[in-house]
Amino acid sequence: MIETVSFLKKNAADLPLDEPLTITQNGKPSYVVISYEEHERREQAIAMMKMLSFAESDIKQGRTSSMTSLKDRLAARKK
C-alpha cells in the first residue's frame, strides 16, 4: 500500500498495517511503516541469519566442540 505523508499524519493512530505501508514525499518513496510485530519478526530473522553465519564460520575454522567435551569442561568448572 502506498500513501502520502499527509495520510500518515492524519491517520497515524489507525494505520492499516496488515502489510508494509510505503509513505511518499513529493511523489517519491521516503519511508516504510510496518507493525511492531513485523519489525520484531524481521529483527529476529536477521539475528538468526547472523548466528548461522557465525556458526558456519566457526565450523570452517574448526572452532567446534563435541557435547562430551562441553560437559567435561562444565563439570571441571564446578569443582
DRENPAZA-539615 format. One record per residue (C-alpha): x, y, z; chain; residue in one letter. Coordinates in nm, 2 decimals, always signed. Example, Ala and Ser with C-alpha at 12.3 -4.5 7.8 and 13.67 -1.06 7.14 Angstrom:
<sites>
SITE x y z c r
SITE +1.23 -0.45 +0.78 A a
SITE +1.37 -0.11 +0.71 A s
</sites>
This chain:
<sites>
SITE x y z c r
SITE +0.00 +0.00 +0.00 A m
SITE +0.13 +0.34 -0.09 A i
SITE +0.02 +0.66 +0.09 A e
SITE +0.14 +1.02 +0.13 A t
SITE +0.30 +1.19 +0.44 A v
SITE -0.03 +1.38 +0.48 A s
SITE -0.22 +1.05 +0.50 A f
SITE +0.03 +0.93 +0.76 A l
SITE -0.02 +1.24 +0.97 A k
SITE -0.40 +1.23 +0.96 A k
SITE -0.43 +0.85 +1.02 A n
SITE -0.13 +0.77 +1.25 A a
SITE -0.35 +0.63 +1.52 A a
SITE -0.54 +0.39 +1.29 A d
SITE -0.29 +0.29 +1.02 A l
SITE -0.37 -0.03 +0.83 A p
SITE -0.06 -0.23 +0.89 A l
SITE -0.16 -0.57 +0.77 A d
SITE +0.11 -0.52 +0.51 A e
SITE +0.41 -0.27 +0.49 A p
SITE +0.29 +0.09 +0.42 A l
SITE +0.51 +0.29 +0.18 A t
SITE +0.50 +0.66 +0.25 A i
SITE +0.58 +0.90 -0.03 A t
SITE +0.70 +1.26 -0.01 A q
SITE +0.68 +1.47 -0.32 A n
SITE +0.58 +1.16 -0.51 A g
SITE +0.89 +0.96 -0.41 A k
SITE +0.90 +0.68 -0.16 A p
SITE +1.05 +0.81 +0.16 A s
SITE +0.95 +0.57 +0.44 A y
SITE +0.81 +0.23 +0.51 A v
SITE +0.59 +0.18 +0.81 A v
SITE +0.54 -0.17 +0.95 A i
SITE +0.37 -0.31 +1.26 A s
SITE +0.57 -0.37 +1.57 A y
SITE +0.52 -0.74 +1.54 A e
SITE +0.65 -0.74 +1.18 A e
SITE +0.95 -0.54 +1.30 A h
SITE +1.03 -0.79 +1.57 A e
SITE +0.99 -1.08 +1.33 A r
SITE +1.24 -0.92 +1.09 A r
SITE +1.49 -0.84 +1.37 A e
SITE +1.47 -1.20 +1.49 A q
SITE +1.52 -1.33 +1.14 A a
SITE +1.83 -1.10 +1.10 A i
SITE +1.97 -1.22 +1.43 A a
SITE +1.92 -1.58 +1.33 A m
SITE +2.09 -1.53 +1.00 A m
SITE +2.39 -1.37 +1.18 A k
SITE +2.41 -1.66 +1.42 A m
SITE +2.40 -1.90 +1.13 A l
SITE +2.68 -1.71 +0.96 A s
SITE +2.89 -1.72 +1.28 A f
SITE +2.83 -2.09 +1.32 A a
SITE +2.93 -2.16 +0.96 A e
SITE +3.25 -1.96 +1.01 A s
SITE +3.33 -2.15 +1.33 A d
SITE +3.27 -2.48 +1.16 A i
SITE +3.50 -2.39 +0.86 A k
SITE +3.77 -2.27 +1.10 A q
SITE +3.74 -2.58 +1.33 A g
SITE +3.62 -2.39 +1.63 A r
SITE +3.37 -2.65 +1.74 A t
SITE +3.34 -2.89 +2.04 A s
SITE +3.16 -3.22 +2.10 A s
SITE +2.89 -3.24 +2.35 A m
SITE +3.11 -3.47 +2.57 A t
SITE +3.39 -3.21 +2.56 A s
SITE +3.15 -2.93 +2.66 A l
SITE +3.00 -3.14 +2.95 A k
SITE +3.36 -3.22 +3.07 A d
SITE +3.46 -2.86 +3.07 A r
SITE +3.14 -2.76 +3.26 A l
SITE +3.19 -3.03 +3.51 A a
SITE +3.55 -2.92 +3.57 A a
SITE +3.43 -2.56 +3.63 A r
SITE +3.20 -2.68 +3.91 A k
SITE +3.49 -2.83 +4.11 A k
</sites>
